Amino acid sequence: MSLRILMTLDAVGGVWRYAVDLAAALAEEGCEIVFAGFGPEPDTTQRDEARGIGPLEWGAAPLDWLASGPGDLDGAPGWLMQVAERHGVDVLHLNQPTLAAGLRGRTPCVAVTHSCLATWFGTMEGGAVPGPLRWQVEMTRAGLANAHHAIAPSAAHAALVRRVYGLADVATVRNASRSPLLSPGDGDGHVTAAGRWWDRAKNGFVLDRAAALTDAPFVLIGSADGPDGQRFAPAHLPPPRALPHGETTERIGAASLFVSPSLYEPFGLAALEAARAGRPLLLADIPVYRELWEGAARFFDPQNPADLAQTVDALLDAPDDRLALGAAAQRRALRYGLAEQAGAMLEIYKEATARAPLDMVP
């Protein structure tokens, strides 16, 4: 069954990589992909990458997490339906669930929640989202409920989403990657970490504290500056550098150890890319990493800089252990393949299109 799929994406975060990698795998299965983007526009390299898979159109609305209020998104559903009708798509794959809240039409809709304010605040603050931002929570709730299928990239994140939004059914389809598979090896002696460091959930503070307790050389990849003036300014780590995706995977693949201190991760794509490169994983002991990497990574207390520093030193002093750990991580990474991800999504698309189409209302 060949499907024409409209897939939304943005150019500023991990959703771009998720979307284009999944779309490439779906295209190999005979699907046609139409991309519809929002937010800051992609650069030339990104545009060329997307257009190598299918048409790319870009809307005027901001991303929901960059919007000042729900009114900023009023035009997005209508524009999406115009794109869908113009290209004759069979199903909508929305990587921003708020888009489904105001969607009207008879085209089946699948919404994937990659992260959200409600689960972020629940994890990081232990409480509700502040009043001025509640509209995002309610719009996300409405979008997930309005979609024919709601999907999360891990069982841990699906459980959070079900709890905070009161949803009965959130399916799990794990992310995948087409980053290079490399032979496990000793590496160049560096400890590499990647993320949006301005986000407190990435826990750069504890990584910086740990760096003061070890002589290990670190490389930080990613942005230090956030869209609302957030800034990560480490005292002991080298400043983070944002790199193109190809250079990021090369840098990760050269490291002796990959570390992720995150407190909140719906999946953790960088860890998967490191594992595919045969790098040993040193991960924060949080539910999603236990779900995905138990038995194939070393874990540490993400609130304890000394625990992190001691584990870094122990692994750098044990090349045989690192080699074994990198090989174990790579074996585990092969479970999270694009063929498996695309196959699972195709089954969901087919189920959605086979159901009697229902008008979706805000």
C-alpha positions, 0 to 999 in steps of 0.5 A: 500500500503506497501512501502520500504522507504530509509530515511536519518538521522544524529546522531548529531541533531534533525533530528535523533529524527525526523527520528526514530520517523517517521520511527517507525510510518511508520513501524506500517503502514506496511512500511519497513524502511532502514536508511542511515546516514551521518556525525559523527557516532551514538553511540551504543544506537542510532544504537540499536534504529535504527536497532530495526526499520530497517537496518542502513547503514552509508556513508563516506560523511560529513553533508553538514553544516560540509563540506568544499565545494561541493566536499566533498559531491560528492560521497554521491548521488551515495552511496545513490543510491547503498543502494537504489538499494541493498534494493529495495526501492520504495522512497527516503526520504532525510532529507538533501536536498543537497543530491538530487542535484546530485541524478540520478535515477528513484526512487522518491525522497522527500526532507525535509528541517529542517533548512538551511543557507539561512533561518538562515541568513535571520532571524539572519542577515537580509541578504544573506549568505556570499560568502564562504558558498553560495555553500550550498545555491545553492546546497540546492536550486538545491536539493529542485527543483530536488526532486519530493516533497519539505516539511517543518515542519511548514507553517512559515518555508515553507514560508521562504523556498519558498521565499529565494529559489524561489520555487512555492510549498513547502508542510507543514507536521508538526513534531510529537513526541512519547515522554511521555505524563504526567499529568500536575502538579506543577513541581520541581520549575526549569525552563528548556530550551533545545537546541544547545546553541552554535547556536546564533539562540537559543538566549542563550545570552538573556536567560543568561541576563534574569537569572541575573534579576530573582532568578528562578533556571534554567536547561539548556540541550544541547551542549555548544560547536559547530563544528567550535569552537563556544562556549556558556559560560553563566555568570548567567546560569548554564552550559548546559549539553548534555543528552541522549534523554531519560534523556532529556525528564525526565528532561523536564517532571520534570520542572515547566516551559519550556522556549524557547528563540529561534530567529529561529526555523523551528519547535521546537521539544523540545517545543512539547516534553515539551507540551506532558509532560504537562509543561507550555510553555514560548516561544519567540514571533516568527512566528513558535511558534505563528503558533503552540502554539497560545492560548496554551502558553505564549509569550515574546519578545525574544530581551528583557531579562526583559520581559522574567525574569518578565514573568518567575517570574509571572508564577512561582508565579501562580501555577494555571495559570501554571497548566492551561497553561500546560494542554492547551499545552498538548491538543494542542500537541495532534494535532501533533501526529505521526499517523497524520504525518505518514499519511500525509507523506504516501500520499506524498510518494504514490503520488510520486511513482504514478507519472511517474518516471523522471530521476533526474539530478544535 
